[in-house]
């Protein structure tokens, strides 16, 4: 959580939502581009 909340605009609540949605196991995402594909567009 500390790494996520250290980013500008990421609150504690937002960090918890991110972890709840994608989990803590980042090994399933081969690259950051793979993770971006599962996120909604901005």
Helices and strands as residue ranges (DSSP letters): H 2-5, H 12-22, G 26-28, H 32-38
